[in-house]
Amino acid sequence: MDGDPAHRLTGDGSAGASGGYEACVELYYLAQLTPCLYVQPGIEWIGHPGGGDEAPLDNAVVGYSVVGVEF
């Protein structure tokens, strides 16, 4: 490595591709069901996972739900 901050390392420590980007957008909502119980559903879109990785991954959409209890 020549000290150039544009160079990245892969998982095994070898030099990876420089440049590229990864983008993420997340939407969520918190619904307070009772004073101590809430539900938080959400969805996340990940574009260009891995950034400038030489083995590009497909874009991804992930849905999730969090249930919380507060005392």
PDB file with one MODEL, atoms N, CA, C and O in Angstrom:
MODEL        1
ATOM      1  N   MET A   1       0.848  -1.184   0.000  1.00  0.00           N
ATOM      2  CA  MET A   1       0.000   0.000   0.000  1.00  0.00           C
ATOM      3  C   MET A   1       0.887   1.238   0.000  1.00  0.00           C
ATOM      4  O   MET A   1       1.907   1.290   0.688  1.00  0.00           O
ATOM      5  N   ASP A   2       0.487   2.217  -0.770  1.00  0.00           N
ATOM      6  CA  ASP A   2       1.301   3.412  -0.903  1.00  0.00           C
ATOM      7  C   ASP A   2       0.826   4.555  -0.019  1.00  0.00           C
ATOM      8  O   ASP A   2       1.269   5.690  -0.197  1.00  0.00           O
ATOM      9  N   GLY A   3      -0.068   4.284   0.934  1.00  0.00           N
ATOM     10  CA  GLY A   3      -0.543   5.333   1.822  1.00  0.00           C
ATOM     11  C   GLY A   3      -1.692   6.129   1.242  1.00  0.00           C
ATOM     12  O   GLY A   3      -2.196   7.038   1.901  1.00  0.00           O
ATOM     13  N   ASP A   4      -2.124   5.819   0.032  1.00  0.00           N
ATOM     14  CA  ASP A   4      -3.229   6.523  -0.598  1.00  0.00           C
ATOM     15  C   ASP A   4      -4.529   6.146   0.112  1.00  0.00           C
ATOM     16  O   ASP A   4      -4.876   4.965   0.143  1.00  0.00           O
ATOM     17  N   PRO A   5      -5.270   7.120   0.690  1.00  0.00           N
ATOM     18  CA  PRO A   5      -6.497   6.790   1.410  1.00  0.00           C
ATOM     19  C   PRO A   5      -7.594   6.229   0.504  1.00  0.00           C
ATOM     20  O   PRO A   5      -8.590   5.712   1.009  1.00  0.00           O
ATOM     21  N   ALA A   6      -7.439   6.317  -0.810  1.00  0.00           N
ATOM     22  CA  ALA A   6      -8.444   5.777  -1.724  1.00  0.00           C
ATOM     23  C   ALA A   6      -8.376   4.253  -1.806  1.00  0.00           C
ATOM     24  O   ALA A   6      -9.325   3.619  -2.268  1.00  0.00           O
ATOM     25  N   HIS A   7      -7.265   3.658  -1.363  1.00  0.00           N
ATOM     26  CA  HIS A   7      -7.142   2.204  -1.373  1.00  0.00           C
ATOM     27  C   HIS A   7      -7.869   1.631  -0.164  1.00  0.00           C
ATOM     28  O   HIS A   7      -7.786   2.176   0.936  1.00  0.00           O
ATOM     29  N   ARG A   8      -8.580   0.531  -0.373  1.00  0.00           N
ATOM     30  CA  ARG A   8      -9.290  -0.137   0.711  1.00  0.00           C
ATOM     31  C   ARG A   8      -8.760  -1.549   0.844  1.00  0.00           C
ATOM     32  O   ARG A   8      -8.117  -2.072  -0.065  1.00  0.00           O
ATOM     33  N   LEU A   9      -9.037  -2.163   1.988  1.00  0.00           N
ATOM     34  CA  LEU A   9      -8.611  -3.533   2.216  1.00  0.00           C
ATOM     35  C   LEU A   9      -9.813  -4.462   2.134  1.00  0.00           C
ATOM     36  O   LEU A   9     -10.917  -4.101   2.540  1.00  0.00           O
ATOM     37  N   THR A  10      -9.589  -5.664   1.603  1.00  0.00           N
ATOM     38  CA  THR A  10     -10.633  -6.675   1.568  1.00  0.00           C
ATOM     39  C   THR A  10     -10.631  -7.423   2.897  1.00  0.00           C
ATOM     40  O   THR A  10      -9.811  -7.138   3.769  1.00  0.00           O
ATOM     41  N   GLY A  11     -11.543  -8.375   3.055  1.00  0.00           N
ATOM     42  CA  GLY A  11     -11.654  -9.127   4.295  1.00  0.00           C
ATOM     43  C   GLY A  11     -10.388  -9.861   4.680  1.00  0.00           C
ATOM     44  O   GLY A  11     -10.121 -10.044   5.868  1.00  0.00           O
ATOM     45  N   ASP A  12      -9.591 -10.292   3.691  1.00  0.00           N
ATOM     46  CA  ASP A  12      -8.362 -11.029   4.007  1.00  0.00           C
ATOM     47  C   ASP A  12      -7.147 -10.107   4.150  1.00  0.00           C
ATOM     48  O   ASP A  12      -6.025 -10.587   4.310  1.00  0.00           O
ATOM     49  N   GLY A  13      -7.360  -8.786   4.094  1.00  0.00           N
ATOM     50  CA  GLY A  13      -6.272  -7.837   4.298  1.00  0.00           C
ATOM     51  C   GLY A  13      -5.564  -7.407   3.036  1.00  0.00           C
ATOM     52  O   GLY A  13      -4.700  -6.532   3.088  1.00  0.00           O
ATOM     53  N   SER A  14      -5.905  -8.003   1.888  1.00  0.00           N
ATOM     54  CA  SER A  14      -5.270  -7.590   0.643  1.00  0.00           C
ATOM     55  C   SER A  14      -5.927  -6.320   0.121  1.00  0.00           C
ATOM     56  O   SER A  14      -7.029  -5.959   0.532  1.00  0.00           O
ATOM     57  N   ALA A  15      -5.234  -5.651  -0.789  1.00  0.00           N
ATOM     58  CA  ALA A  15      -5.749  -4.397  -1.328  1.00  0.00           C
ATOM     59  C   ALA A  15      -7.013  -4.636  -2.138  1.00  0.00           C
ATOM     60  O   ALA A  15      -7.096  -5.582  -2.921  1.00  0.00           O
ATOM     61  N   GLY A  16      -7.986  -3.775  -1.940  1.00  0.00           N
ATOM     62  CA  GLY A  16      -9.244  -3.884  -2.672  1.00  0.00           C
ATOM     63  C   GLY A  16      -9.376  -2.770  -3.689  1.00  0.00           C
ATOM     64  O   GLY A  16      -8.462  -1.966  -3.872  1.00  0.00           O
ATOM     65  N   ALA A  17     -10.503  -2.731  -4.337  1.00  0.00           N
ATOM     66  CA  ALA A  17     -10.754  -1.695  -5.338  1.00  0.00           C
ATOM     67  C   ALA A  17     -10.930  -0.344  -4.663  1.00  0.00           C
ATOM     68  O   ALA A  17     -11.455  -0.265  -3.553  1.00  0.00           O
ATOM     69  N   SER A  18     -10.497   0.707  -5.324  1.00  0.00           N
ATOM     70  CA  SER A  18     -10.696   2.041  -4.785  1.00  0.00           C
ATOM     71  C   SER A  18     -11.932   2.658  -5.426  1.00  0.00           C
ATOM     72  O   SER A  18     -12.369   2.244  -6.500  1.00  0.00           O
ATOM     73  N   GLY A  19     -12.475   3.641  -4.757  1.00  0.00           N
ATOM     74  CA  GLY A  19     -13.658   4.305  -5.278  1.00  0.00           C
ATOM     75  C   GLY A  19     -14.921   3.528  -4.981  1.00  0.00           C
ATOM     76  O   GLY A  19     -14.917   2.612  -4.158  1.00  0.00           O
ATOM     77  N   GLY A  20     -16.004   3.893  -5.652  1.00  0.00           N
ATOM     78  CA  GLY A  20     -17.272   3.232  -5.423  1.00  0.00           C
ATOM     79  C   GLY A  20     -17.981   3.800  -4.205  1.00  0.00           C
ATOM     80  O   GLY A  20     -17.457   4.667  -3.505  1.00  0.00           O
ATOM     81  N   TYR A  21     -19.172   3.297  -3.971  1.00  0.00           N
ATOM     82  CA  TYR A  21     -19.944   3.767  -2.828  1.00  0.00           C
ATOM     83  C   TYR A  21     -20.991   2.733  -2.458  1.00  0.00           C
ATOM     84  O   TYR A  21     -21.302   1.841  -3.247  1.00  0.00           O
ATOM     85  N   GLU A  22     -21.526   2.853  -1.270  1.00  0.00           N
ATOM     86  CA  GLU A  22     -22.660   2.055  -0.804  1.00  0.00           C
ATOM     87  C   GLU A  22     -23.697   3.046  -0.314  1.00  0.00           C
ATOM     88  O   GLU A  22     -23.362   4.000   0.389  1.00  0.00           O
ATOM     89  N   ALA A  23     -24.960   2.829  -0.678  1.00  0.00           N
ATOM     90  CA  ALA A  23     -26.034   3.740  -0.286  1.00  0.00           C
ATOM     91  C   ALA A  23     -27.071   2.980   0.532  1.00  0.00           C
ATOM     92  O   ALA A  23     -27.286   1.785   0.332  1.00  0.00           O
ATOM     93  N   CYS A  24     -27.710   3.695   1.457  1.00  0.00           N
ATOM     94  CA  CYS A  24     -28.703   3.060   2.316  1.00  0.00           C
ATOM     95  C   CYS A  24     -29.818   4.058   2.604  1.00  0.00           C
ATOM     96  O   CYS A  24     -29.562   5.227   2.891  1.00  0.00           O
ATOM     97  N   VAL A  25     -31.073   3.576   2.524  1.00  0.00           N
ATOM     98  CA  VAL A  25     -32.239   4.380   2.890  1.00  0.00           C
ATOM     99  C   VAL A  25     -33.078   3.530   3.827  1.00  0.00           C
ATOM    100  O   VAL A  25     -33.349   2.365   3.537  1.00  0.00           O
ATOM    101  N   GLU A  26     -33.491   4.104   4.946  1.00  0.00           N
ATOM    102  CA  GLU A  26     -34.271   3.359   5.935  1.00  0.00           C
ATOM    103  C   GLU A  26     -35.520   4.147   6.310  1.00  0.00           C
ATOM    104  O   GLU A  26     -35.456   5.353   6.549  1.00  0.00           O
ATOM    105  N   LEU A  27     -36.650   3.457   6.359  1.00  0.00           N
ATOM    106  CA  LEU A  27     -37.911   4.041   6.798  1.00  0.00           C
ATOM    107  C   LEU A  27     -38.442   3.201   7.946  1.00  0.00           C
ATOM    108  O   LEU A  27     -38.426   1.972   7.876  1.00  0.00           O
ATOM    109  N   TYR A  28     -38.912   3.852   9.005  1.00  0.00           N
ATOM    110  CA  TYR A  28     -39.470   3.105  10.126  1.00  0.00           C
ATOM    111  C   TYR A  28     -40.541   3.939  10.816  1.00  0.00           C
ATOM    112  O   TYR A  28     -40.652   5.145  10.596  1.00  0.00           O
ATOM    113  N   TYR A  29     -41.317   3.277  11.645  1.00  0.00           N
ATOM    114  CA  TYR A  29     -42.386   3.919  12.381  1.00  0.00           C
ATOM    115  C   TYR A  29     -42.465   3.270  13.749  1.00  0.00           C
ATOM    116  O   TYR A  29     -42.331   2.051  13.865  1.00  0.00           O
ATOM    117  N   LEU A  30     -42.680   4.062  14.781  1.00  0.00           N
ATOM    118  CA  LEU A  30     -42.814   3.512  16.119  1.00  0.00           C
ATOM    119  C   LEU A  30     -44.260   3.689  16.568  1.00  0.00           C
ATOM    120  O   LEU A  30     -44.768   4.810  16.611  1.00  0.00           O
ATOM    121  N   ALA A  31     -44.920   2.588  16.902  1.00  0.00           N
ATOM    122  CA  ALA A  31     -46.302   2.612  17.389  1.00  0.00           C
ATOM    123  C   ALA A  31     -46.308   2.233  18.858  1.00  0.00           C
ATOM    124  O   ALA A  31     -45.943   1.115  19.220  1.00  0.00           O
ATOM    125  N   GLN A  32     -46.724   3.169  19.705  1.00  0.00           N
ATOM    126  CA  GLN A  32     -46.807   2.922  21.147  1.00  0.00           C
ATOM    127  C   GLN A  32     -48.149   2.258  21.426  1.00  0.00           C
ATOM    128  O   GLN A  32     -49.186   2.920  21.388  1.00  0.00           O
ATOM    129  N   LEU A  33     -48.140   0.954  21.707  1.00  0.00           N
ATOM    130  CA  LEU A  33     -49.377   0.200  21.904  1.00  0.00           C
ATOM    131  C   LEU A  33     -49.958   0.399  23.294  1.00  0.00           C
ATOM    132  O   LEU A  33     -51.171   0.552  23.443  1.00  0.00           O
ATOM    133  N   THR A  34     -49.119   0.398  24.299  1.00  0.00           N
ATOM    134  CA  THR A  34     -49.506   0.677  25.677  1.00  0.00           C
ATOM    135  C   THR A  34     -48.397   1.537  26.272  1.00  0.00           C
ATOM    136  O   THR A  34     -47.383   1.751  25.608  1.00  0.00           O
ATOM    137  N   PRO A  35     -48.549   2.039  27.499  1.00  0.00           N
ATOM    138  CA  PRO A  35     -47.468   2.848  28.075  1.00  0.00           C
ATOM    139  C   PRO A  35     -46.128   2.112  28.177  1.00  0.00           C
ATOM    140  O   PRO A  35     -45.084   2.758  28.267  1.00  0.00           O
ATOM    141  N   CYS A  36     -46.137   0.779  28.163  1.00  0.00           N
ATOM    142  CA  CYS A  36     -44.860   0.066  28.294  1.00  0.00           C
ATOM    143  C   CYS A  36     -44.555  -0.861  27.114  1.00  0.00           C
ATOM    144  O   CYS A  36     -43.558  -1.581  27.163  1.00  0.00           O
ATOM    145  N   LEU A  37     -45.368  -0.871  26.063  1.00  0.00           N
ATOM    146  CA  LEU A  37     -45.166  -1.782  24.932  1.00  0.00           C
ATOM    147  C   LEU A  37     -45.229  -1.015  23.612  1.00  0.00           C
ATOM    148  O   LEU A  37     -46.164  -0.252  23.368  1.00  0.00           O
ATOM    149  N   TYR A  38     -44.226  -1.227  22.772  1.00  0.00           N
ATOM    150  CA  TYR A  38     -44.234  -0.597  21.446  1.00  0.00           C
ATOM    151  C   TYR A  38     -43.809  -1.586  20.369  1.00  0.00           C
ATOM    152  O   TYR A  38     -43.154  -2.592  20.644  1.00  0.00           O
ATOM    153  N   VAL A  39     -44.197  -1.276  19.139  1.00  0.00           N
ATOM    154  CA  VAL A  39     -43.806  -2.043  17.962  1.00  0.00           C
ATOM    155  C   VAL A  39     -43.196  -1.054  16.977  1.00  0.00           C
ATOM    156  O   VAL A  39     -43.726   0.036  16.767  1.00  0.00           O
ATOM    157  N   GLN A  40     -42.074  -1.449  16.375  1.00  0.00           N
ATOM    158  CA  GLN A  40     -41.389  -0.570  15.429  1.00  0.00           C
ATOM    159  C   GLN A  40     -41.072  -1.336  14.148  1.00  0.00           C
ATOM    160  O   GLN A  40     -40.016  -1.961  14.050  1.00  0.00           O
ATOM    161  N   PRO A  41     -41.976  -1.296  13.159  1.00  0.00           N
ATOM    162  CA  PRO A  41     -41.668  -1.929  11.880  1.00  0.00           C
ATOM    163  C   PRO A  41     -40.802  -1.005  11.024  1.00  0.00           C
ATOM    164  O   PRO A  41     -40.820   0.214  11.192  1.00  0.00           O
ATOM    165  N   GLY A  42     -40.053  -1.599  10.114  1.00  0.00           N
ATOM    166  CA  GLY A  42     -39.210  -0.786   9.245  1.00  0.00           C
ATOM    167  C   GLY A  42     -38.800  -1.541   7.997  1.00  0.00           C
ATOM    168  O   GLY A  42     -38.949  -2.759   7.891  1.00  0.00           O
ATOM    169  N   ILE A  43     -38.279  -0.776   7.060  1.00  0.00           N
ATOM    170  CA  ILE A  43     -37.775  -1.342   5.814  1.00  0.00           C
ATOM    171  C   ILE A  43     -36.509  -0.575   5.440  1.00  0.00           C
ATOM    172  O   ILE A  43     -36.426   0.635   5.649  1.00  0.00           O
ATOM    173  N   GLU A  44     -35.526  -1.283   4.886  1.00  0.00           N
ATOM    174  CA  GLU A  44     -34.248  -0.675   4.533  1.00  0.00           C
ATOM    175  C   GLU A  44     -33.841  -1.131   3.133  1.00  0.00           C
ATOM    176  O   GLU A  44     -33.922  -2.316   2.807  1.00  0.00           O
ATOM    177  N   TRP A  45     -33.403  -0.179   2.314  1.00  0.00           N
ATOM    178  CA  TRP A  45     -32.884  -0.481   0.978  1.00  0.00           C
ATOM    179  C   TRP A  45     -31.389  -0.214   1.000  1.00  0.00           C
ATOM    180  O   TRP A  45     -30.944   0.838   1.458  1.00  0.00           O
ATOM    181  N   ILE A  46     -30.612  -1.176   0.501  1.00  0.00           N
ATOM    182  CA  ILE A  46     -29.159  -1.048   0.435  1.00  0.00           C
ATOM    183  C   ILE A  46     -28.751  -1.141  -1.036  1.00  0.00           C
ATOM    184  O   ILE A  46     -28.954  -2.173  -1.676  1.00  0.00           O
ATOM    185  N   GLY A  47     -28.184  -0.075  -1.560  1.00  0.00           N
ATOM    186  CA  GLY A  47     -27.761  -0.026  -2.953  1.00  0.00           C
ATOM    187  C   GLY A  47     -26.259  -0.136  -3.074  1.00  0.00           C
ATOM    188  O   GLY A  47     -25.531   0.475  -2.292  1.00  0.00           O
ATOM    189  N   HIS A  48     -25.790  -0.888  -4.024  1.00  0.00           N
ATOM    190  CA  HIS A  48     -24.367  -1.114  -4.269  1.00  0.00           C
ATOM    191  C   HIS A  48     -23.647  -1.647  -3.031  1.00  0.00           C
ATOM    192  O   HIS A  48     -22.629  -1.085  -2.626  1.00  0.00           O
ATOM    193  N   PRO A  49     -24.164  -2.739  -2.413  1.00  0.00           N
ATOM    194  CA  PRO A  49     -23.499  -3.263  -1.214  1.00  0.00           C
ATOM    195  C   PRO A  49     -22.032  -3.608  -1.496  1.00  0.00           C
ATOM    196  O   PRO A  49     -21.709  -4.205  -2.523  1.00  0.00           O
ATOM    197  N   GLY A  50     -21.183  -3.235  -0.599  1.00  0.00           N
ATOM    198  CA  GLY A  50     -19.755  -3.508  -0.767  1.00  0.00           C
ATOM    199  C   GLY A  50     -19.023  -2.399  -1.487  1.00  0.00           C
ATOM    200  O   GLY A  50     -17.801  -2.462  -1.624  1.00  0.00           O
ATOM    201  N   GLY A  51     -19.729  -1.386  -1.951  1.00  0.00           N
ATOM    202  CA  GLY A  51     -19.073  -0.262  -2.615  1.00  0.00           C
ATOM    203  C   GLY A  51     -18.372  -0.668  -3.890  1.00  0.00           C
ATOM    204  O   GLY A  51     -19.015  -1.163  -4.816  1.00  0.00           O
ATOM    205  N   GLY A  52     -17.069  -0.470  -3.960  1.00  0.00           N
ATOM    206  CA  GLY A  52     -16.299  -0.771  -5.159  1.00  0.00           C
ATOM    207  C   GLY A  52     -15.722  -2.168  -5.187  1.00  0.00           C
ATOM    208  O   GLY A  52     -14.749  -2.420  -5.897  1.00  0.00           O
ATOM    209  N   ASP A  53     -16.310  -3.092  -4.418  1.00  0.00           N
ATOM    210  CA  ASP A  53     -15.817  -4.467  -4.379  1.00  0.00           C
ATOM    211  C   ASP A  53     -15.835  -5.074  -5.782  1.00  0.00           C
ATOM    212  O   ASP A  53     -16.750  -4.826  -6.568  1.00  0.00           O
ATOM    213  N   GLU A  54     -14.810  -5.873  -6.081  1.00  0.00           N
ATOM    214  CA  GLU A  54     -14.710  -6.493  -7.412  1.00  0.00           C
ATOM    215  C   GLU A  54     -15.775  -7.562  -7.639  1.00  0.00           C
ATOM    216  O   GLU A  54     -16.087  -7.864  -8.791  1.00  0.00           O
ATOM    217  N   ALA A  55     -16.341  -8.142  -6.592  1.00  0.00           N
ATOM    218  CA  ALA A  55     -17.414  -9.138  -6.694  1.00  0.00           C
ATOM    219  C   ALA A  55     -18.703  -8.477  -6.204  1.00  0.00           C
ATOM    220  O   ALA A  55     -19.110  -8.693  -5.063  1.00  0.00           O
ATOM    221  N   PRO A  56     -19.349  -7.673  -7.057  1.00  0.00           N
ATOM    222  CA  PRO A  56     -20.489  -6.888  -6.596  1.00  0.00           C
ATOM    223  C   PRO A  56     -21.671  -7.763  -6.155  1.00  0.00           C
ATOM    224  O   PRO A  56     -21.920  -8.835  -6.708  1.00  0.00           O
ATOM    225  N   LEU A  57     -22.376  -7.275  -5.160  1.00  0.00           N
ATOM    226  CA  LEU A  57     -23.581  -7.929  -4.666  1.00  0.00           C
ATOM    227  C   LEU A  57     -24.801  -7.228  -5.253  1.00  0.00           C
ATOM    228  O   LEU A  57     -24.714  -6.076  -5.678  1.00  0.00           O
ATOM    229  N   ASP A  58     -25.937  -7.921  -5.276  1.00  0.00           N
ATOM    230  CA  ASP A  58     -27.180  -7.312  -5.736  1.00  0.00           C
ATOM    231  C   ASP A  58     -27.691  -6.343  -4.685  1.00  0.00           C
ATOM    232  O   ASP A  58     -27.408  -6.498  -3.497  1.00  0.00           O
ATOM    233  N   ASN A  59     -28.450  -5.334  -5.127  1.00  0.00           N
ATOM    234  CA  ASN A  59     -29.113  -4.437  -4.188  1.00  0.00           C
ATOM    235  C   ASN A  59     -30.034  -5.262  -3.301  1.00  0.00           C
ATOM    236  O   ASN A  59     -30.502  -6.325  -3.710  1.00  0.00           O
ATOM    237  N   ALA A  60     -30.295  -4.787  -2.102  1.00  0.00           N
ATOM    238  CA  ALA A  60     -31.079  -5.564  -1.149  1.00  0.00           C
ATOM    239  C   ALA A  60     -32.171  -4.704  -0.511  1.00  0.00           C
ATOM    240  O   ALA A  60     -31.987  -3.504  -0.305  1.00  0.00           O
ATOM    241  N   VAL A  61     -33.297  -5.324  -0.203  1.00  0.00           N
ATOM    242  CA  VAL A  61     -34.366  -4.712   0.581  1.00  0.00           C
ATOM    243  C   VAL A  61     -34.582  -5.607   1.797  1.00  0.00           C
ATOM    244  O   VAL A  61     -34.773  -6.815   1.663  1.00  0.00           O
ATOM    245  N   VAL A  62     -34.551  -5.006   2.978  1.00  0.00           N
ATOM    246  CA  VAL A  62     -34.673  -5.758   4.220  1.00  0.00           C
ATOM    247  C   VAL A  62     -35.828  -5.180   5.024  1.00  0.00           C
ATOM    248  O   VAL A  62     -35.891  -3.971   5.250  1.00  0.00           O
ATOM    249  N   GLY A  63     -36.737  -6.042   5.454  1.00  0.00           N
ATOM    250  CA  GLY A  63     -37.823  -5.623   6.333  1.00  0.00           C
ATOM    251  C   GLY A  63     -37.567  -6.168   7.721  1.00  0.00           C
ATOM    252  O   GLY A  63     -36.983  -7.240   7.876  1.00  0.00           O
ATOM    253  N   TYR A  64     -38.001  -5.434   8.729  1.00  0.00           N
ATOM    254  CA  TYR A  64     -37.789  -5.876  10.104  1.00  0.00           C
ATOM    255  C   TYR A  64     -38.883  -5.332  11.009  1.00  0.00           C
ATOM    256  O   TYR A  64     -39.634  -4.433  10.632  1.00  0.00           O
ATOM    257  N   SER A  65     -38.958  -5.886  12.195  1.00  0.00           N
ATOM    258  CA  SER A  65     -39.893  -5.411  13.214  1.00  0.00           C
ATOM    259  C   SER A  65     -39.239  -5.565  14.578  1.00  0.00           C
ATOM    260  O   SER A  65     -38.662  -6.606  14.892  1.00  0.00           O
ATOM    261  N   VAL A  66     -39.336  -4.529  15.372  1.00  0.00           N
ATOM    262  CA  VAL A  66     -38.805  -4.532  16.732  1.00  0.00           C
ATOM    263  C   VAL A  66     -39.982  -4.422  17.691  1.00  0.00           C
ATOM    264  O   VAL A  66     -40.853  -3.571  17.512  1.00  0.00           O
ATOM    265  N   VAL A  67     -40.011  -5.272  18.697  1.00  0.00           N
ATOM    266  CA  VAL A  67     -41.016  -5.189  19.750  1.00  0.00           C
ATOM    267  C   VAL A  67     -40.282  -4.848  21.029  1.00  0.00           C
ATOM    268  O   VAL A  67     -39.324  -5.526  21.401  1.00  0.00           O
ATOM    269  N   GLY A  68     -40.731  -3.790  21.710  1.00  0.00           N
ATOM    270  CA  GLY A  68     -40.045  -3.359  22.914  1.00  0.00           C
ATOM    271  C   GLY A  68     -40.956  -3.280  24.112  1.00  0.00           C
ATOM    272  O   GLY A  68     -42.132  -2.932  24.004  1.00  0.00           O
ATOM    273  N   VAL A  69     -40.395  -3.609  25.248  1.00  0.00           N
ATOM    274  CA  VAL A  69     -41.095  -3.509  26.532  1.00  0.00           C
ATOM    275  C   VAL A  69     -40.236  -2.636  27.429  1.00  0.00           C
ATOM    276  O   VAL A  69     -39.050  -2.907  27.619  1.00  0.00           O
ATOM    277  N   GLU A  70     -40.834  -1.592  27.977  1.00  0.00           N
ATOM    278  CA  GLU A  70     -40.106  -0.688  28.876  1.00  0.00           C
ATOM    279  C   GLU A  70     -40.750  -0.748  30.254  1.00  0.00           C
ATOM    280  O   GLU A  70     -41.974  -0.704  30.381  1.00  0.00           O
ATOM    281  N   PHE A  71     -39.916  -0.850  31.280  1.00  0.00           N
ATOM    282  CA  PHE A  71     -40.426  -0.916  32.656  1.00  0.00           C
ATOM    283  C   PHE A  71     -40.181   0.386  33.367  1.00  0.00           C
ATOM    284  O   PHE A  71     -40.539   0.529  34.536  1.00  0.00           O
TER     285      PHE A  71
ENDMDL
END
